[in-house]
Amino acid sequence: WGAFVLQASREVAALGPANYLRSPRVLAEWRVRRLLNALDSVHLLLVPLVPAVKACVATGALDPSLRPAVAPVAAALQLSLALRALQYVALNRSLGPLLVIIVEMFGDILSFVGLYAFILLGLCRRASTPLATSPGPARGPDTSP
């Protein structure tokens, strides 16, 4: 934290406050912050909406065919909330290195999923190919007249 404040104060002193706020690094950080604020707004909208729709379906107020449509939204919401919560874990001094390890694990997981999909699709292709038909059981020499 102290190193960040020291670096930021040096940049502000070197560039001046107005030029520092227009620097590409600061603008990129604000774009990320705006994206995260939009994600938080979607969370605030959908978190109460998903249980409300499930309750309405359970009571019969809504068509039961909506239940399969709500499941992917709920799953995506849970994943995005979990990934967003990792940022709060980074604030804890003892859990910060754990976050670095988790982020590195995502790259390993994605490469494994790619390899797994490649092998699985290859096996599916082999399983869908018809086997060569054999001419039938082997017979002895033809002794017919």
LINGIWO-V478899 format. One record per backbone hydrogen bond with DSSP energy under -1.0 kcal/mol. NH is the residue of the N-H (numbers start at 1). CO is the residue of the C=O. Records with the same first field share a line. If there is no record, write none. Layout:
# LINGIWO-V478899
NH=CO + CO
This chain:
# LINGIWO-V478899
5=1
6=2
7=3
8=4
9=5
10=6
11=7
12=8
13=9
14=10
15=11
16=12
20=16
21=17
23=20
27=23
28=24
29=25
30=26
31=27
32=28
33=29
34=30
35=31
36=32
37=33
38=34
39=35
40=36
41=37
42=38
43=39
44=40
45=41
46=42
47=43
50=46
52=48
53=49
54=50
55=51
56=52
57=53
58=54
59=55
61=56
62=56
66=63
67=64
70=66
71=67
74=70
75=71
76=72
77=73
78=74
79=75
80=76
81=77
82=78
83=79
84=80
85=81
87=84
89=85
90=86
92=89
96=92
99=95
100=96
101=97
102=98
103=99
104=100
105=101
106=102
108=104
109=105
110=106
111=107
112=108
113=109
114=110
115=111
116=112
117=113
118=114
119=115
120=116
121=117
122=118
123=119
124=120
125=121
126=122
127=123
128=124
